Amino acid sequence: MTTRQAPRPVTTRNARFQQWQALLSNRTKRQRLGEFLVQGVRPITLAVERGWPVRALLMDAERAPSRWATGVLRDCPAAERYALAPELLAELGEKGDGAELVAVVGMPPDGLDRVPVGPDFLGVVFDRPVSPGNIGTLVRSADSFGASGVIVTGHAADVYDPKAVRASTGSLFALPVVRCPGPREIAAWLDGEAARLGQPVTVVGTDEAGATELAEADLTGPVLLVVGNETAGLSAAWRELCDTMVRIPMTGSASSLNAASAATVTLYEAVRQRRHHRDAA
């Protein structure tokens, strides 16, 4: 019978701590190491439940693990364990609410083959988002409405930025979220998937000046929704790829919605139409 190794103590801002600290703000470091920090009970729980590779668990050296933390430690036997001085763990937890655990989690590959495409496909592209919080919010909405996956394209904020991970409230771990250079790669992928399905995937762009009102667009078949940059909207290349451009009717003084909010409304309409279509069949 083997005995699990005791957590390694970290009491100073040593090289290992500085590496974890860099994962909070250094995108290049995250990408090079292929890992990122996960904070909070729900995100860590979902990461473990969905089988993401937990490489290390950082715990409070002066605090006995709760039932939840004990369960996470039990369910991640391969993860390295570190006992940090409370003030150091608080720096990595960022929120200042007495984080009990912070997880170091490995990134999955960014292949589009992670996004399943079937007859009920409902995917979302977020093109060149500048706000990691908007990425996380959109991922949360996509998960809530049962989307097949989210694709972030172009020069964009980082999917694995702590703000994006927190804003997703764990949904990042529940559905595929992949990064892709741009519309050319998406078009090639869709062509291959359409040939396999035997039917096209409709690409629907969102724009405040879209020619079709959202409720009038047919969103019942395989659909890829495309949401543009928060300021500039969709690029010319994306507009060319879209089969239709839809608008959300606005009746107040605001001329448009936040990008993540617009995606949420569009996802809701797609789900509403599909439910009505099934009930009428």
N, C-alpha and C positions, 0 to 999 in steps of 0.2 A: 504494500500500500504506500503510495507517495503522498508527501505532505506539500500542500501548496505553499509556495514561497511567500514570505511576508512582504508587504509593500515596501518599496525602497523609499527612504526618507529624502525629501527635498526641502531644505530649510533656508536656502539662499537663492538668489537669482543667478544660478549657475548656467552652464551652456545648455543643458537640457531644458531648463525653464525658459531661457531666452528663445529657444527653438519653438516651444509651444506658444510663447507670446507673439512671435512673428506670424504664426498661423492666424492670429486675429486680424492683422492689418496688411500683411504682405502677400498679395495674390501670387506673385512669382514663386515665393517660398511654398505656398500651398500646392501649386501646380508641380513644382519640382519634386516635392516629397510625396505627392499624391495622397495627401491627407488634410483633414480640417477638424476644427473643434466643434463639438456639439454640446450645447448648454440647455438645461431644463429637463424636467421630469418626462413630459410627453415626447419631445424629440428623441431623447436617449432611449426611452422605452420602445418607440416605434423602430428606431434604428436596430435595436437588438431583435425585436420580434420579426422584422423583415429580413434578417440575416445579413445586414451590412457588416463589413469587417471592422470590428472594434479592436484597434491596435493597442490602446492603453486606456486605463481608467485612473483618473486623478481624484483623490479623496482627501478629506480634511483629516489631518493627523491627530486633531484633538477632539474628534467627534465620533461617537460610536455609530456605525451604519444603521440607518432605518431599515424597516422591513423591505421597502422598495429597493434601497441601495444594495442590501444583502442579496436580493433576487437578481439584480443586474450583475453583481460580482459572480454569483453562482452560474449565471447563464453565459458568461463570457470567460470561460476558463483559459483561453489562449491569450487574453489581453494582459499586457504588463500592468502592474499595479504600482502606484506611487502615492505616498502619504505626504501631502504638502502642508506647510505652515498655513494657517487659516488666511492670513493676509495675502499670501501668494495665490491660493486657490480663488480668493475673491477677485483678484486681478484678472484671472482667466475666465471667471464666471461673468464678469462685467456688470451684471445687473445690481450687484450690491445687496442681494437678498439672502445671503448666506448659502451659496451654492454648496450642495452636498457632494455632488459628483460632476466632473467634466469629462467627456469622452473624446478621445482622439480616434477618428474614424477614417478609413480608407475610401478614396473616390472610385466609383465604377468607371468603366470606359464610356466614351461619348458616342458610341456607334448608334446610328439610327435604327439598327436592327433590334435595339432594346425596346422600341415603341411598337406594340402590336397593332397591326392593321387588319381589320375584318369588316364584314358588312355593316356593323354598327360603329365603325371607327369615328371618334370625335377627338381630334388633336388640336393643340394650340401652339402657334408660333408667336413668340414675343421677339420682335426685331429691334436690336440695338437699344435695349432698356438702359437707362442711366442710373436708376435707383435700385439697389439690392432689395430694399423693402418692397418695392413694387413687384419684383420677381417673386419673392416669397408669398406675397398676397395673391398673385395670380396662380401660383402653384397650389395654394390652399383652396382657391375656388375651383380649379380644375379637378382636384381630388374630390371636393365636396359634390361635384356634379357628375362624377364618374367618367371623366375624360380618360383617354387612352395614354396620354403623355403630353409633356410640354417640351418644346424645342426653343432654345434661346439662340438667336443668330446674330452675326455681325460683331462689331466692336461694342461689347456690352459690359455691364456690371457683372460681377462674379456670382454665379449660382451658389458657390460655397462660402461666400462672405457671411460672417456671423449674423449680420442683419437680415440677410435673405433666409438663412436657416431658421432664425427665430420667427420671422414673419410667416413662414410656412407652417408654424406650429406642429412640425413633424411630418407634414404631408410630403416634404421632399423625399422621405424614405418610403412612401406608400405608392408612388407612381413614377414611371420613368421620366427623368428630367435630363435632357442631353443638350450639349452645345454643338453648333454646326456653323460653318463659315457663312453661308448665305443661301439665297434662293436657287442658285444653280444646282447645288448639291441636293436641295430639297426636291427640285423638279425631277432630277434623275431618280431619286428614291421613290417619288410618287409614281413615276412611269412604271417602274418595276413592280410596285405593289398593285397598281391598277391592272397590269397584265396578269398578275397572279390571281387577283380577285375576279377578273372578268368584268369589271365595271370601274368607271373613273372615280377618283377622289376629287370632290368639288373643293376648290380653294376659295374661301370667303374672306375678303378683307374688310376691315372696319375703318370708317372714315366719317367725319361729321357731314361731309358733302356727298356721301355715297348715293348712287342712283336709286337704290332699292331700300325701302324701309325694312327694318329688321324682321318684323312679323310677316312680311310678304315674301321673304326669301325661303326657299325650301331647304331645310336643314335636317331632313329625315334620313338621307343616305350617308355614305362615308364622306365626312367633311373635315377639312383642315381650316381652322379659324386663324386669321393672321392679325395681330395687333402691332401697331407701329410704335416707334420711339415717342416718348412722352411729349416732346416738343415739336419734332419735325414730322411725326406721323410715318406713314409707309414710304419707303424709297420707290423710285421709278421702276426698279427691277422687280420689286414685289408687286406693284400695281399691274405690271405686265403679266405676271404669273397668275394673278387672281382671276377667277372665272366671273366673280361678281363682287361689287362693293356695296356694303350695307351701311345704313346710318341708324342710329338710335334717336327716335324723336325726342326733342327737348322742348319743354313748355315753360321753363323758368328763365331766369336771366342768364344762367350759365349756357355757354355755347357748346360745351363738350364735357365729357366725363374724364376723370383720371383713367389712364390706360388700363390699370388693373380692374377698375370698376367697370369700364366698358367691356372688358373680357368677361367679367362675372355676369353682366346682363345678357350678353350674347350666349354664353353657356347655358344660362337658365332658359332662354328662348329655345335653344336647340333641344334641351331635355324636355321642355313642355311639348314641343311639336312631336317628338318621338313617342312620348307617352300617349298623346292624343292619337297618333297614327296606329299604335299598337291596340289601343282600346277600340278603335273604329274597325279594325281588321276582323 
